Amino acid sequence: MKKWIFHTIIFAFTGSAAQDSLGASEHILPEASKPAGLHYSYPSPNRWAGRKTTKTPVDTATGKKGREWLVGGLSVLGYGGSFVVLNEAWYKGYPRSSFHVYNDAAEWQQVDKAGHAWSAYVSASLTTKAWEWAGLSKSKAVLLGSGTSLLYLLSIEYLDGRSAEWGWSWADVGADLFGTGLFAAQEKGWKEQRITLKFSSHFRNYEGRLRQRADELYGSSLPERLLKDYNAQSYWLSFNLSSLTKISSLPPWLNLSIGYGADGMYGGYDNFLKDENGNIVFDARNIRRYRQWYLSPDIDLTRIKTGSKLLRTAFFVLNHIKVPAPAVELSKGRLRLKAIAF
């Protein structure tokens, strides 16, 4: 199931919109002379020469409270709106049922479970950053961001459990917990992300009968294929070398990534399909389904120094995507070199 994609889009909107909305139009003073908590619009830097300013508690509290309300409001709108859209897109056409469990752990060579983990990680990351921007301490932001993200994802799983078409999946829940835990544990222990969970995808061309089957499963447009085609997706644990090894001579942005993907999948469990009358409508059992493991260099965009607030925000959001780079692939029992893995 691919509802995890929708989860991430909602949280991406909540996190990035909250950070940008009040900060994008600010006139920024040099940090040495900028009074904390106040925002000024001024015609010339010379106005500040020789002038001392002090922080006004009322203004600081008002600005903080405004940001908290903004982030909270966007979160409520995002969560509530997503439930309405999910109901229309997924649940409305299927009957409700009593709560039940469905074991889908073996589907899609677990690539969909990697997607759940990535979605949970990104959701916690973006929401936590939004609450930090709102003025909460890091510990409170991590608790609130990770907690609400996980609660939201588990709520979706509960809706699955009440739908006759799906069911509560413990495998999905485990992936959600892993992604959220990976983010929260690092913030708690290291106060930073030294291991980033990343995603990559590319448009895969299919021919003949495989193209028709791929269009049915994954859609035909570029956005659909990038987000739905499990044969074209990879998920990466990206390790920051300098922060983990403490070798100061290494570039602070240099990462080494371990990736996972799979190929040859034209169905959740096998490449075989019958219609409701038992007639075979698709049979590609001759195509081998196999896993792919990768080793590739990567870049931690958040560790690239820049004075641009816009670039810092863009780097933070884009850092959840693997940078295209050469890779060593292990699949079908042999190693091979890929010029670009993405």
C-alpha positions in Angstrom: 0.0 0.0 0.0 1.2 3.5 -0.9 -0.6 5.8 1.5 2.7 6.4 3.2 3.5 8.7 0.2 0.5 10.9 1.0 1.5 11.0 4.7 4.9 12.4 3.8 3.5 15.0 1.5 1.2 16.3 4.2 4.1 16.5 6.7 6.3 18.2 4.2 3.8 20.9 3.7 3.3 21.3 7.4 7.0 21.5 8.2 8.3 23.6 5.3 5.4 26.0 5.2 5.6 26.7 8.9 9.3 27.5 8.6 9.0 29.7 5.6 5.8 31.6 6.3 7.1 34.1 8.9 10.8 34.0 8.1 10.8 34.5 4.3 10.2 38.3 4.4 12.4 39.2 7.4 15.2 41.7 7.0 18.1 40.0 8.7 20.7 41.9 10.7 24.2 40.5 11.2 24.0 38.1 14.1 26.4 40.1 16.2 24.0 43.1 16.3 20.6 41.5 15.9 18.4 41.7 19.0 17.1 38.2 19.8 13.4 37.8 19.4 12.7 41.0 17.4 12.2 41.5 13.7 12.9 44.9 12.0 12.4 46.4 8.6 14.9 49.2 8.0 16.0 51.4 5.0 19.7 51.4 5.7 22.1 49.5 8.0 23.6 52.9 9.1 20.5 53.4 11.2 21.9 50.9 13.7 25.4 52.4 14.0 26.1 53.1 17.7 22.6 52.2 18.8 21.9 49.7 21.5 18.7 47.7 21.6 17.2 45.4 24.2 14.9 42.4 23.9 11.3 43.1 24.7 9.8 40.2 26.6 6.2 41.0 25.4 7.2 41.1 21.8 9.3 37.9 22.1 6.4 36.0 23.8 3.9 37.3 21.3 6.0 36.2 18.3 6.6 32.8 19.9 3.0 32.3 20.6 2.1 33.3 17.1 4.4 30.7 15.6 3.1 28.0 17.9 -0.4 28.8 16.8 0.7 28.8 13.2 2.4 25.4 13.4 -0.4 23.9 15.4 -3.0 25.3 13.0 -1.2 23.9 9.9 -0.8 20.5 11.7 -4.5 20.3 12.5 -5.5 21.4 8.9 -3.0 19.0 7.4 -4.1 16.0 9.6 -7.8 16.7 9.2 -7.6 17.4 5.5 -5.6 14.3 4.9 -8.1 12.1 6.6 -10.9 13.5 4.3 -8.8 12.9 1.2 -7.7 9.5 2.3 -11.3 8.5 2.9 -12.3 9.7 -0.6 -9.3 8.1 -2.3 -8.9 4.8 -0.5 -11.7 3.9 2.0 -14.9 5.2 0.5 -15.3 2.5 -2.1 -14.8 -0.4 0.3 -17.0 -1.7 3.0 -16.1 -1.2 6.7 -15.5 -4.1 8.9 -14.7 -5.0 12.5 -11.1 -4.4 13.5 -8.8 -7.1 12.0 -5.1 -7.8 11.4 -3.6 -8.5 7.9 -0.2 -9.9 7.5 1.4 -8.3 4.5 5.1 -8.6 5.6 6.1 -10.6 2.6 4.7 -8.2 0.0 6.9 -6.3 -2.5 10.1 -7.8 -1.1 9.6 -5.4 1.8 10.3 -2.3 -0.3 6.9 -0.9 0.8 8.0 -1.4 4.4 11.2 0.6 3.7 8.8 3.3 2.4 6.8 3.3 5.6 10.0 3.7 7.6 11.2 6.6 5.4 7.8 8.3 5.6 7.9 8.1 9.4 11.4 9.4 9.6 10.7 12.4 7.3 7.4 13.1 9.1 9.2 13.3 12.5 12.0 15.3 11.1 9.9 18.0 9.4 7.4 18.3 12.2 10.1 18.6 14.8 11.9 21.3 12.8 8.6 23.2 12.6 8.1 23.1 16.3 11.7 24.2 16.9 11.0 27.1 14.6 7.9 27.9 16.7 10.2 28.4 19.7 10.0 25.1 21.6 13.1 23.6 23.1 14.7 20.8 21.1 13.7 18.2 23.6 10.0 19.3 23.5 10.1 19.7 19.8 11.4 16.2 19.3 8.8 14.7 21.7 5.9 16.6 20.1 7.1 16.2 16.5 7.9 12.5 16.7 4.9 11.7 18.9 2.3 13.4 16.7 3.8 12.0 13.6 3.7 8.4 14.9 0.2 8.9 16.3 -1.0 10.1 12.9 0.6 7.1 11.1 -0.9 4.7 13.6 -4.3 6.3 13.1 -4.0 5.5 9.4 -3.2 1.9 10.3 -6.2 1.8 12.5 -8.4 2.9 9.6 -6.8 0.1 7.6 -7.8 -2.3 10.3 -11.4 -1.2 10.0 -11.5 -1.6 6.2 -12.6 -4.9 4.6 -10.0 -4.3 1.8 -7.0 -4.0 4.1 -6.2 -4.6 7.7 -4.0 -3.5 10.6 -0.4 -4.5 9.6 2.1 -5.2 12.3 4.8 -5.0 9.7 3.7 -1.5 8.7 3.6 -0.5 12.4 7.1 -1.9 13.0 8.4 0.1 10.0 6.7 3.3 11.3 8.3 2.7 14.7 11.7 2.2 13.2 11.6 5.4 11.2 10.4 7.5 14.1 12.8 5.9 16.5 15.8 6.4 14.2 15.1 10.1 14.2 14.2 10.6 17.8 17.0 8.4 19.2 19.6 10.4 17.4 18.2 13.7 18.5 18.1 12.4 22.1 21.6 10.9 22.1 23.6 13.1 19.6 21.4 16.2 19.3 21.8 15.8 15.5 21.2 13.4 12.7 24.4 11.4 11.9 22.4 8.6 10.1 19.8 9.9 7.6 17.1 7.7 6.1 16.9 8.7 2.4 14.8 7.9 -0.7 15.6 7.8 -4.4 13.5 6.8 -7.5 13.7 7.0 -11.3 11.3 6.6 -14.2 11.5 3.0 -15.4 10.6 2.2 -19.0 8.6 -1.0 -19.5 7.7 -2.7 -22.8 5.0 -4.9 -24.2 2.8 -6.7 -21.6 5.0 -5.5 -18.8 4.1 -1.9 -19.6 0.4 -2.5 -19.4 0.9 -4.3 -16.1 3.1 -1.5 -14.8 0.6 1.1 -15.8 -2.1 -0.8 -13.8 0.1 -1.2 -10.7 2.2 2.0 -10.7 0.4 4.5 -12.9 1.7 5.9 -16.2 2.6 9.5 -15.4 6.0 10.6 -14.2 4.9 11.6 -10.6 3.0 8.3 -10.2 5.9 6.2 -11.4 8.4 8.0 -9.1 6.2 7.5 -6.1 4.7 4.2 -6.7 7.0 2.0 -8.8 8.7 -0.3 -6.3 11.0 -1.6 -9.0 12.5 1.8 -9.4 12.8 2.9 -5.7 15.7 2.6 -3.4 16.0 3.4 0.3 19.3 4.4 2.0 20.8 4.7 5.4 23.3 7.5 4.9 26.1 7.7 7.4 27.9 11.0 8.0 31.6 10.0 8.2 33.1 13.0 10.0 30.6 13.0 12.9 30.7 9.3 13.3 34.5 8.7 13.0 35.6 12.1 14.5 38.2 12.3 11.7 38.5 16.1 11.3 40.2 15.9 7.9 37.1 14.5 6.3 34.7 17.0 4.7 31.8 17.5 7.1 29.2 16.9 4.4 30.7 13.5 3.1 28.4 10.5 3.7 28.5 6.8 2.9 25.2 5.2 2.1 23.9 1.6 2.2 20.9 1.2 0.0 18.1 -1.3 -0.5 15.8 -2.0 -3.4 14.2 -4.8 -5.5 13.3 -5.6 -9.1 11.2 -7.9 -11.2 8.0 -7.2 -9.2 4.7 -7.2 -11.0 2.5 -8.1 -8.1 2.6 -7.9 -4.3 3.6 -11.6 -3.8 4.2 -13.0 -7.3 4.0 -12.1 -11.0 0.8 -13.9 -11.6 -2.8 -12.7 -11.8 -6.3 -14.2 -12.3 -9.6 -12.4 -12.7 -12.6 -13.1 -10.6 -13.6 -16.0 -12.9 -10.3 -17.7 -12.5 -9.0 -16.9 -15.9 -5.3 -16.1 -16.1 -4.9 -12.4 -17.2 -1.2 -11.9 -16.4 1.6 -14.4 -16.1 5.2 -13.4 -15.8 6.4 -16.1 -13.4 9.4 -16.5 -15.6 10.7 -13.1 -14.4 12.8 -13.4 -11.3 12.0 -11.2 -8.3 15.2 -10.3 -6.5 16.7 -7.9 -3.9 19.3 -5.2 -4.5 21.9 -3.9 -2.1 24.0 -0.8 -2.7 27.0 1.0 -1.4 27.4 4.6 -2.6 28.8 8.0 -1.5 26.4 10.6 -0.5 26.2 14.3 0.6 24.6 15.6 3.8 23.2 18.9 2.4 22.5 20.2 5.9 26.2 20.4 6.6 27.0 22.6 3.7 27.6 26.1 5.1 25.5 28.9 3.6 24.4 32.3 4.7 21.1 32.0 2.8 18.1 31.1 4.9 16.3 30.0 1.8 19.1 27.6 0.8 19.3 26.2 4.4 15.6 25.4 4.3 15.9 23.9 0.8 18.9 21.8 1.9 17.1 20.6 4.9 14.1 19.4 2.9 16.1 17.9 0.0 18.4 16.1 2.4 15.8 13.4 2.7 16.5 12.5 -0.9 19.7 10.5 -1.9 22.1 12.4 -4.1 22.7 10.5 -7.4 26.2 9.0 -7.3 28.1 5.9 -8.5 27.4 2.7 -6.5 28.4 -0.9 -6.1 25.4 -3.2 -6.4 25.0 -6.6 -4.9 22.2 -8.6 -6.5 21.6 -12.1 -7.9 24.7 -13.2 -6.0 27.1 -11.0 -7.8 28.6 -7.5 -7.6 28.5 -4.9 -10.3 29.3 -1.2 -10.7 26.6 1.3 -11.5 27.6 4.7 -13.0 24.7 6.4 -11.3 22.4 4.9 -8.6 19.2 6.8 -8.0 
